[in-house]
Amino acid sequence: MNDVQERVARGAAWLDENRPGWRDAISLQELDMRSGCDCVLGQVYATDAIDGDGYHYVLRKLIGSEIHYAWAAERGFTLVYSEERELTWLFDWNELEEEWRRVISLGAPRKQEALA
């Protein structure tokens, strides 16, 4: 298991514990890990957030820590930016999103697919 897979596995485990059935809220067509509204947390917690930005809702309201970005990165919800990695930034986002897509697809069928 590589670093991205480990981080996403931690994030999926956190969601399993804190929002059972979270996969049902995800639209793979809309999934964009660079967006606070369309990323995994953005979609799962969209109805909780006043502005629809579930990602920042989780970090502000549920985590409430000054190290929340590190918390999110450790669970595959975002990347930790560094100047050394700037050239691979887009690749890193794509790799992260691909892993989330894989993990989401392994779970139970989502409502959107069940209705199709």
C-alpha positions as CSV (number, residue, x, y, z in Angstrom):
1,M,0.0,0.0,0.0
2,N,1.5,3.4,-1.0
3,D,1.2,6.7,0.9
4,V,-1.9,7.9,-1.0
5,Q,-3.7,4.6,-0.5
6,E,-2.9,4.6,3.3
7,R,-4.2,8.2,3.7
8,V,-7.4,7.5,1.7
9,A,-7.9,4.3,3.8
10,R,-7.7,6.4,7.0
11,G,-10.1,8.9,5.5
12,A,-12.6,6.2,4.5
13,A,-12.3,4.7,8.0
14,W,-13.0,8.1,9.6
15,L,-16.1,8.5,7.3
16,D,-17.3,5.0,8.1
17,E,-17.2,5.8,11.8
18,N,-18.5,9.4,11.6
19,R,-21.0,9.2,8.7
20,P,-22.1,5.6,8.0
21,G,-23.4,5.3,4.5
22,W,-21.3,8.2,3.3
23,R,-20.8,6.6,-0.1
24,D,-24.4,7.2,-0.9
25,A,-23.8,11.0,-0.9
26,I,-21.0,10.8,-3.5
27,S,-21.5,11.5,-7.2
28,L,-18.5,10.3,-9.0
29,Q,-19.4,12.5,-12.0
30,E,-19.1,15.6,-9.7
31,L,-16.1,14.4,-7.7
32,D,-13.2,16.9,-7.8
33,M,-10.8,16.7,-4.9
34,R,-9.6,20.3,-5.5
35,S,-13.0,21.7,-4.7
36,G,-14.4,22.3,-1.2
37,C,-17.9,21.6,-2.5
38,D,-17.2,18.6,-4.9
39,C,-14.5,16.7,-3.0
40,V,-15.4,13.8,-0.8
41,L,-16.0,15.8,2.4
42,G,-17.7,18.5,0.3
43,Q,-20.3,16.1,-1.0
44,V,-20.8,14.1,2.1
45,Y,-21.3,17.1,4.4
46,A,-22.9,19.5,1.8
47,T,-26.3,19.5,3.6
48,D,-24.6,20.3,6.9
49,A,-22.7,23.3,5.5
50,I,-24.7,26.6,5.1
51,D,-22.7,27.5,2.0
52,G,-22.5,23.9,0.6
53,D,-18.8,23.7,1.3
54,G,-18.7,20.5,3.3
55,Y,-14.9,20.3,3.3
56,H,-14.4,23.5,5.3
57,Y,-17.5,22.8,7.4
58,V,-15.8,19.6,8.6
59,L,-12.5,21.3,9.4
60,R,-14.2,24.2,11.2
61,K,-17.1,22.6,13.0
62,L,-16.1,19.0,13.5
63,I,-12.3,19.1,13.8
64,G,-12.0,22.7,15.1
65,S,-8.2,22.5,15.3
66,E,-5.5,24.8,14.2
67,I,-3.8,21.8,12.6
68,H,-6.9,20.9,10.6
69,Y,-5.2,20.9,7.2
70,A,-2.6,18.4,8.5
71,W,-5.6,16.3,9.8
72,A,-7.2,16.4,6.4
73,A,-4.0,15.5,4.6
74,E,-3.4,12.6,6.8
75,R,-6.8,11.2,5.8
76,G,-6.5,11.9,2.1
77,F,-9.0,14.8,2.0
78,T,-6.4,17.2,0.8
79,L,-2.7,17.6,-0.1
80,V,0.0,19.3,1.9
81,Y,1.6,21.9,-0.2
82,S,5.3,22.3,-0.4
83,E,7.5,24.2,-2.8
84,E,9.5,21.1,-3.5
85,R,6.4,19.4,-4.8
86,E,4.9,22.3,-6.7
87,L,5.8,20.7,-10.1
88,T,3.9,17.5,-9.3
89,W,0.9,19.3,-7.6
90,L,-1.6,18.5,-10.4
91,F,-0.4,14.9,-10.6
92,D,-0.7,14.5,-6.9
93,W,-4.4,15.8,-7.0
94,N,-5.1,13.4,-9.8
95,E,-3.6,10.4,-7.9
96,L,-5.6,11.3,-4.8
97,E,-8.8,11.6,-6.7
98,E,-8.2,8.3,-8.5
99,E,-7.7,6.5,-5.2
100,W,-10.9,8.0,-3.8
101,R,-12.8,6.9,-6.9
102,R,-11.4,3.4,-6.4
103,V,-12.3,3.2,-2.7
104,I,-15.8,4.6,-3.3
105,S,-16.4,2.1,-6.1
106,L,-15.5,-0.8,-3.9
107,G,-18.2,0.1,-1.4
108,A,-21.9,-0.5,-1.5
109,P,-23.8,0.8,-4.6
110,R,-24.7,4.4,-4.3
111,K,-28.2,5.7,-4.7
112,Q,-27.5,7.4,-8.0
113,E,-26.4,4.1,-9.5
114,A,-29.2,2.1,-7.9
115,L,-31.8,4.4,-9.5
116,A,-30.2,4.3,-13.0
